[in-house]
Amino acid sequence: MPGRERQLMAPHIRPRLTSTVRVRVDPSRQGALLLQSEHSALGETAVQVLRLCTGARRVEEIIALLVARHPDGRRATVARDVHECLDRLAARGVLTTAS
């Protein structure tokens, strides 16, 4: 959203799941579940982003990997989608930053 500050999105940040969160593939729904204090279904974009949030990659590296996987997508669009996804997950307490 215009004018909204990003809390986690600096290109040098290395996001990872918090220790209390798990992602589980749910074959019956052909998707994944985010297991926290409550369960949430995840969309394909969130699953792809979360799989890369190991604490080893910076946000800019996650974007580059997803751009390479989706060459038909524009970098700006992929970057926007990744930032929005990380913003939502960070606001829910799902992500933290690696040391």
Steps between C-alpha positions, in 0.01 A plus 500: 500500500631845419636688797516194722841425647638151461620346821684199361560583141846650492691317226773384743261335750503119519146392597421164657205335671470558872566197717129459580384477138494201265392458138340168412407381152134400488446262205124488558478874428784501247667774695670565831398594850668751724503352849514763769262552790232468231521324164486695176493384140781644289486606138762387251691829520527481878617138483772586248615799703497317835704211364775751426481671842764289672705784638771427243368726222445874495169636374669612177630143446153354556363737236777408254434126546127543441560718194723224360229240565234713331670656197164608359443724802643850522756558774303796637185289529681212668676741738170665592335161563791383717504822703122487554518136604787563744323807641185297571694211654718731711189682627361161611819417690590217262842637399800627683846593380812285511796615702 
